[in-house]
Amino acid sequence: MTTSQRQASAVQAAAARLSLVAEGDDVMVGNPATATFVAVPAVGGVVLSALAAGRSIPEAAAAAFEHSQVEVDVEDFLATLEETGILVYEQGVALPGEVRWVSGVPSWLARPLFGKVAWSCYALAFVFVVVALAAEPALRPSFEDYLFLPDPILSILCVYAMSVVIVITHESWHWLAGRAIDVPARFRFSYRGAFLVAETDLSLLLTRPRRQRYGPMLAGPAFDTSLLALALGLRWAYFDLGLPLPDVLARLLGVLILMIVGNLVLQCAVFLRTDLYAVLACALRCDNLYRTSWLTMKKRLLPMTAGESAELESAGRRDRSVARWFSVLYLVGMLGVFWFMLTYILPAAAGGFSWMVPNIMSLNTGSLAFWESVAVALLSAASTLAPLPLALRERRLRRLGRLS
C-alpha cells in the first residue's frame, strides 16, 4: 500500500510517534518502539513535524518548499522511511527487530541519583581517588592482591563472583541514569575484542539532545569511582588510623581496589566500545563511529562487499571524517589486545589447564581440588567461548538492520 492510499490520519499518527532531534545540518529521526534511527536532511524534519502537527501531505510538501525552496517528493520520502523500519503505521504489533523495553524504576525515584548534588559527589570521589593513590603508595593496587585467601583457587573464584556483582551494579547505574531522564534501557551480553561483557543498551538516548546523553553514559564509571573511593577510604583508615577491620576484609578491599582500577583503566580503551567511547563519539557528533571505522579499516586492508561499500558511502560525513583516524586507533588497539592474549592470557590458560586436567581426570569427588578445577574449567570455558556466538549473532542482527 502506498502512502497516498493510506488514510491521512494514519500517516499523521505514525509521524507523531517519531522522535526528531536536530544534529547540525541534519535531523536524527527515530522510532522509540523499534529503536531504529536515521539521519535525514533538515527539510525531512520539517516534513515530519508538519505531518505530526496534523497537516496533510500536500501541506507538508508546501512547508518543505517554504523551508528550503526545493520541491520535496514527500510520498517517496515517507516510503523510504517505511522501508527502513522508521515509519510504522501499525500500533501494538510485534515487528521484526522490535525492542520490548522495560520501564522499571520510576524516573522521580532515580532522578536524585543523577542531579547536580549527586554529580558533585561523584566528582569529589574522583578527586579523592586521585589524591589517595598519588599520596599513599600502600593503597596502590598490585596483582598480588588477587590472592587474598590462603587458597589461591578459592581467591580466584571469589574474585570472579565479586566481578559479577560489580558489573551488574555498574550496568544498573547506567539503567537508572536512563530512567532518570525517562529513557528506557535493557541489559544484554556482548563482547569487546575477545572478552565477554555485559552492557546496557541505551539506544533511545538518540531521542534526546546530545547534552542529555552524557549522564547515562558516564553513570557506570561514576558508580565505579564512588565505590573505589569508599574502598580506598576504608583501607587508608585501616593502615593509618587503626580502623578495626578483620585482616581478611582489609585484604578484600585491596582486591576490590585492584578490580575497579583495572575496570577504569579499561574504560580508556575506547577502541573496545567502552563507556568512554560512547562519550567520545557523542562529543565528536558521530552517529555510528564504531561501525564506520570498521568499514574504513576494512576498505584499506581487505576486499569489501558491494553492500559494505554502499553502507560506508551512506554513513554520515562526520562519521567518515573521524573514522579516518579512529580506524587507525582501532587497528592498533586490537593488535594490542592480540598481543596481550598471546603474552598473558594464553600462558595463564595453559598453566591453569595443566593444573585442572589432572585434578578433573582423577575423578576424586571427595577432593576440594577436583571441585575447584571443575568450577574454574566451567568459568573459563564460558568466558572464552561465549564471545564467538555473540559475535555471530550481532553480525546477523546487523545485517538485518536490527543492531547498529
C-alpha positions as CSV (number, residue, x, y, z in Angstrom):
1,M,0.0,0.0,0.0
2,T,1.4,3.4,-1.0
3,T,1.4,6.4,1.3
4,S,-1.2,8.1,-0.8
5,Q,-3.5,5.1,-0.3
6,R,-3.3,5.3,3.4
7,Q,-5.6,7.4,5.5
8,A,-4.2,10.8,6.3
9,S,-4.8,10.2,10.0
10,A,-2.7,7.0,9.9
11,V,0.3,8.9,8.3
12,Q,0.0,11.7,10.8
13,A,-0.2,9.4,13.8
14,A,2.8,7.4,12.6
15,A,4.8,10.7,12.2
16,A,3.7,11.8,15.6
17,R,5.2,8.7,17.2
18,L,8.7,9.5,15.8
19,S,11.4,11.5,17.7
20,L,13.1,14.4,16.0
21,V,16.5,15.7,17.3
22,A,18.4,18.4,15.5
23,E,22.0,17.3,14.7
24,G,23.8,20.2,13.0
25,D,22.5,20.4,9.4
26,D,20.6,17.1,9.8
27,V,17.8,15.8,11.9
28,M,18.0,12.4,13.7
29,V,14.7,10.7,13.2
30,G,14.0,7.7,15.5
31,N,11.2,5.3,16.2
32,P,11.3,4.6,20.0
33,A,9.2,1.5,19.6
34,T,11.7,-0.3,17.4
35,A,14.9,1.6,18.5
36,T,15.7,2.4,14.9
37,F,17.2,5.7,13.9
38,V,18.3,7.5,10.7
39,A,19.7,11.0,10.0
40,V,17.8,13.0,7.3
41,P,18.3,16.5,5.9
42,A,16.7,19.3,8.0
43,V,13.9,19.6,5.4
44,G,12.9,16.0,6.2
45,G,12.4,17.1,9.8
46,V,10.2,19.9,8.5
47,V,8.0,17.4,6.6
48,L,7.6,15.0,9.6
49,S,6.9,17.9,12.0
50,A,4.2,19.2,9.7
51,L,2.6,15.7,9.5
52,A,2.9,15.2,13.2
53,A,1.1,18.5,13.7
54,G,-1.9,17.2,11.7
55,R,-1.2,18.7,8.3
56,S,-1.8,16.8,5.1
57,I,0.9,15.5,2.7
58,P,0.4,18.5,0.3
59,E,0.6,20.9,3.2
60,A,3.8,19.2,4.4
61,A,5.3,19.5,0.9
62,A,4.4,23.2,0.9
63,A,6.1,23.6,4.3
64,A,9.2,21.9,3.0
65,F,9.3,24.1,-0.1
66,E,8.9,27.2,2.1
67,H,11.8,26.0,4.3
68,S,14.3,25.1,1.5
69,Q,12.9,26.5,-1.7
70,V,13.2,22.9,-3.1
71,E,10.4,20.6,-4.2
72,V,10.3,17.5,-2.0
73,D,8.6,14.2,-3.0
74,V,7.0,13.7,0.3
75,E,5.5,10.3,-0.6
76,D,8.8,8.9,-1.8
77,F,10.5,10.2,1.4
78,L,7.9,8.5,3.6
79,A,8.1,5.3,1.6
80,T,11.9,5.3,2.2
81,L,11.3,5.7,6.0
82,E,8.8,2.9,5.9
83,E,11.3,0.6,4.1
84,T,14.0,1.3,6.8
85,G,11.6,0.5,9.6
86,I,11.4,4.0,10.9
87,L,7.9,4.9,9.9
88,V,5.5,2.3,11.2
89,Y,1.7,2.6,10.7
90,E,0.5,-0.4,12.8
91,Q,0.5,0.1,16.6
92,G,0.8,-2.8,19.1
93,V,2.1,-5.2,16.5
94,A,5.3,-7.2,17.2
95,L,7.5,-6.1,14.4
96,P,10.8,-7.8,13.4
97,G,13.5,-6.2,15.5
98,E,11.1,-4.6,17.9
99,V,12.7,-4.0,21.3
100,R,10.5,-4.7,24.3
101,W,11.7,-2.0,26.7
102,V,11.3,-2.4,30.4
103,S,10.3,0.7,32.3
104,G,11.1,-0.4,35.8
105,V,12.0,2.2,38.4
106,P,10.0,5.5,38.0
107,S,12.1,8.5,36.9
108,W,11.3,10.5,40.0
109,L,12.9,7.8,42.2
110,A,16.1,7.6,40.0
111,R,16.5,11.4,39.4
112,P,18.2,12.3,42.8
113,L,21.0,9.8,42.0
114,F,22.0,11.9,39.0
115,G,21.1,15.5,39.9
116,K,23.7,18.3,40.5
117,V,24.3,17.3,44.1
118,A,24.9,13.6,43.1
119,W,27.3,14.6,40.2
120,S,29.2,16.9,42.6
121,C,29.7,13.9,44.9
122,Y,30.9,11.7,42.0
123,A,33.4,14.5,41.1
124,L,34.6,14.7,44.7
125,A,35.0,10.9,44.8
126,F,37.2,11.1,41.6
127,V,39.4,13.8,43.2
128,F,39.7,11.7,46.4
129,V,40.7,8.7,44.4
130,V,43.4,10.6,42.5
131,V,44.8,12.2,45.7
132,A,44.7,8.9,47.7
133,L,46.5,6.9,45.0
134,A,49.1,9.6,44.5
135,A,49.7,10.3,48.2
136,E,49.8,6.8,49.7
137,P,51.8,4.1,47.8
138,A,50.4,1.4,50.1
139,L,47.0,1.9,48.6
140,R,48.1,1.4,45.0
141,P,46.9,-2.0,43.6
142,S,49.1,-4.9,42.9
143,F,48.3,-8.2,41.2
144,E,49.3,-10.0,44.4
145,D,46.2,-8.5,45.9
146,Y,44.2,-11.1,44.0
147,L,45.5,-13.9,46.3
148,F,43.8,-12.6,49.4
149,L,42.9,-16.1,50.8
150,P,45.3,-18.9,51.7
151,D,43.8,-21.0,48.9
152,P,44.6,-19.2,45.6
153,I,41.9,-21.0,43.6
154,L,39.3,-20.0,46.1
155,S,40.6,-16.5,45.8
156,I,40.1,-16.5,42.1
157,L,36.6,-17.9,42.4
158,C,35.7,-15.2,44.9
159,V,37.1,-12.5,42.7
160,Y,35.0,-13.8,39.8
161,A,31.9,-13.6,42.0
162,M,32.8,-10.1,43.1
163,S,33.3,-9.0,39.5
164,V,29.8,-10.2,38.5
165,V,28.3,-8.1,41.3
166,I,30.3,-5.1,40.3
167,V,29.4,-5.4,36.6
168,I,25.7,-5.8,37.4
169,T,25.7,-2.7,39.7
170,H,27.8,-0.7,37.1
171,E,25.2,-1.5,34.4
172,S,22.3,-0.9,36.8
173,W,23.7,2.6,37.3
174,H,23.5,3.2,33.5
175,W,20.0,1.9,33.5
176,L,19.0,4.1,36.5
177,A,20.5,7.2,34.8
178,G,18.4,6.4,31.7
179,R,15.3,6.1,33.9
180,A,16.2,9.5,35.5
181,I,15.5,11.2,32.1
182,D,12.7,8.8,31.1
183,V,14.9,6.9,28.6
184,P,14.3,3.1,28.9
185,A,17.2,0.7,28.6
186,R,17.8,-3.1,28.7
187,F,20.7,-5.3,29.6
188,R,22.4,-7.6,27.1
189,F,25.6,-9.7,26.9
190,S,28.1,-8.7,24.2
191,Y,31.9,-8.8,23.6
192,R,34.8,-6.5,23.5
193,G,37.6,-8.0,21.3
194,A,38.0,-11.4,22.9
195,F,36.3,-10.6,26.2
196,L,32.8,-11.3,27.3
197,V,31.0,-8.3,28.7
198,A,27.6,-7.2,29.9
199,E,26.3,-3.8,28.6
200,T,23.3,-1.6,29.0
201,D,21.6,-0.8,25.7
202,L,20.8,2.9,25.8
203,S,19.9,3.3,22.1
204,L,17.0,5.6,22.9
205,L,19.4,8.3,24.1
206,L,19.3,9.2,20.4
207,T,15.9,10.6,21.1
208,R,17.4,13.2,23.4
209,P,19.7,16.2,22.7
210,R,23.4,15.3,23.0
211,R,23.9,17.3,26.2
212,Q,21.4,15.0,27.9
213,R,23.2,11.8,26.9
214,Y,26.4,12.3,28.8
215,G,24.9,11.5,32.3
216,P,23.7,8.0,31.4
217,M,26.9,7.3,29.5
218,L,29.1,8.3,32.5
219,A,26.9,6.8,35.2
220,G,28.7,3.4,35.3
221,P,32.2,4.9,35.7
222,A,30.7,7.3,38.3
223,F,29.5,4.4,40.4
224,D,32.9,2.6,40.0
225,T,34.7,5.7,41.1
226,S,32.5,6.1,44.1
227,L,32.9,2.5,45.2
228,L,36.7,2.9,44.7
229,A,36.7,6.0,46.9
230,L,34.9,4.1,49.6
231,A,37.3,1.2,49.4
232,L,40.4,3.4,49.4
233,G,39.0,5.4,52.4
234,L,38.4,2.3,54.5
235,R,41.8,0.8,53.6
236,W,43.5,4.1,54.3
237,A,41.8,4.3,57.7
238,Y,42.9,0.7,58.4
239,F,46.5,1.4,57.6
240,D,47.0,4.9,59.1
241,L,44.2,5.4,61.7
242,G,44.0,1.9,63.1
243,L,40.4,1.2,61.9
244,P,39.5,-2.1,63.5
245,L,38.8,-4.2,60.4
246,P,39.3,-8.0,60.1
247,D,42.5,-8.7,58.2
248,V,40.6,-10.7,55.5
249,L,38.3,-7.7,55.0
250,A,41.2,-5.4,54.6
251,R,42.7,-7.7,52.0
252,L,39.3,-8.0,50.3
253,L,39.3,-4.2,50.0
254,G,42.7,-4.5,48.3
255,V,41.2,-6.9,45.7
256,L,38.2,-4.5,45.2
257,I,40.6,-1.6,44.6
258,L,42.6,-3.6,42.1
259,M,39.5,-4.7,40.2
260,I,37.9,-1.3,40.0
261,V,41.2,0.4,39.0
262,G,41.5,-2.2,36.2
263,N,38.0,-1.6,35.1
264,L,38.5,2.2,34.9
265,V,41.8,1.8,33.0
266,L,40.0,-0.5,30.6
267,Q,37.4,2.2,30.0
268,C,40.2,4.3,28.4
269,A,40.4,1.6,25.7
270,V,37.9,3.4,23.5
271,F,38.5,1.1,20.6
272,L,36.7,-1.6,22.6
273,R,33.4,0.4,22.6
274,T,33.7,1.3,26.3
275,D,31.6,3.9,28.1
276,L,34.2,6.5,27.3
277,Y,34.0,5.5,23.6
278,A,30.3,6.4,23.8
279,V,31.2,9.8,25.4
280,L,33.9,10.4,22.7
281,A,31.5,9.6,19.8
282,C,28.9,11.8,21.3
283,A,31.3,14.7,21.8
284,L,32.6,14.3,18.2
285,R,29.0,14.4,17.0
286,C,29.2,10.9,15.4
287,D,26.2,8.6,14.9
288,N,27.8,5.2,14.3
289,L,31.6,5.8,14.6
290,Y,32.5,2.2,15.5
291,R,30.8,0.6,12.5
292,T,32.1,3.3,10.2
293,S,35.6,2.9,11.5
294,W,35.5,-0.9,11.0
295,L,34.3,-0.4,7.4
296,T,37.0,2.3,6.8
297,M,39.7,-0.1,8.1
298,K,38.4,-3.0,6.0
299,K,38.4,-0.8,2.9
300,R,42.1,0.0,3.5
301,L,43.2,-3.6,4.1
302,L,40.7,-6.1,2.7
303,P,38.2,-6.5,-0.1
304,M,34.7,-5.2,0.6
305,T,31.3,-6.5,-0.5
306,A,29.0,-4.2,-2.5
307,G,26.7,-3.9,0.5
308,E,29.6,-2.8,2.8
309,S,30.8,-0.2,0.2
310,A,27.3,1.2,0.0
311,E,27.0,1.2,3.8
312,L,30.2,3.2,4.1
313,E,29.2,5.6,1.4
314,S,25.8,6.2,3.2
315,A,27.5,6.9,6.5
316,G,27.4,10.5,7.8
317,R,30.1,12.9,6.7
318,R,31.2,13.4,10.3
319,D,31.5,9.7,11.0
320,R,33.6,9.1,7.8
321,S,35.9,12.1,8.7
322,V,36.5,10.9,12.3
323,A,36.8,7.3,11.1
324,R,40.0,8.1,9.1
325,W,42.0,8.4,12.4
326,F,39.8,6.3,14.7
327,S,40.2,3.3,12.4
328,V,43.9,3.5,12.9
329,L,43.4,3.6,16.7
330,Y,41.1,0.7,16.4
331,L,43.6,-1.4,14.5
332,V,46.5,-0.6,16.9
333,G,44.3,-1.3,19.9
334,M,43.1,-4.6,18.6
335,L,46.7,-5.6,17.8
336,G,47.5,-4.7,21.4
337,V,44.6,-7.0,22.6
338,F,46.0,-9.8,20.4
339,W,49.5,-9.2,22.0
340,F,48.0,-9.2,25.5
341,M,46.3,-12.6,24.8
342,L,49.5,-14.2,23.4
343,T,51.6,-12.8,26.3
344,Y,49.4,-13.2,29.3
345,I,46.0,-14.9,28.6
346,L,47.2,-17.9,26.7
347,P,50.2,-18.7,29.1
348,A,47.9,-18.3,32.1
349,A,45.3,-20.5,30.4
350,A,48.0,-23.1,29.6
351,G,49.1,-23.1,33.2
352,G,45.6,-23.4,34.5
353,F,44.8,-26.2,32.1
354,S,47.8,-28.2,33.2
355,W,46.6,-27.9,36.8
356,M,42.9,-28.6,36.1
357,V,43.2,-31.6,33.8
358,P,44.9,-34.0,36.3
359,N,42.5,-32.9,39.1
360,I,39.5,-33.5,36.9
361,M,40.7,-36.7,35.4
362,S,41.3,-38.1,38.9
363,L,37.5,-38.2,39.4
364,N,38.2,-37.8,43.1
365,T,34.9,-36.2,44.0
366,G,35.9,-36.1,47.7
367,S,38.8,-33.7,46.9
368,L,38.4,-29.9,47.1
369,A,40.9,-29.6,44.2
370,F,38.6,-31.6,42.0
371,W,35.6,-29.3,42.5
372,E,37.8,-26.2,42.3
373,S,39.1,-27.4,39.0
374,V,35.6,-28.1,37.7
375,A,34.4,-24.6,38.7
376,V,37.4,-22.9,37.1
377,A,37.1,-25.0,33.9
378,L,33.4,-24.1,33.5
379,L,34.0,-20.4,34.1
380,S,37.0,-20.3,31.8
381,A,35.1,-22.1,29.0
382,A,32.1,-19.8,29.4
383,S,34.2,-16.6,29.2
384,T,36.4,-17.9,26.4
385,L,33.8,-19.4,24.1
386,A,30.8,-17.1,24.7
387,P,32.2,-14.1,22.5
388,L,32.1,-16.3,19.4
389,P,28.3,-17.0,19.2
390,L,27.7,-13.4,20.4
391,A,29.8,-12.0,17.6
392,L,27.9,-14.2,15.0
393,R,24.6,-13.2,16.5
394,E,25.4,-9.5,16.4
395,R,26.7,-9.8,12.8
396,R,23.4,-11.4,11.8
397,L,21.3,-8.7,13.6
398,R,23.4,-6.0,12.0
399,R,22.8,-7.5,8.5
400,L,19.0,-7.4,9.3
401,G,19.3,-3.8,10.3
402,R,18.3,-4.7,13.9
403,L,21.6,-3.6,15.5
404,S,23.8,-0.6,14.8
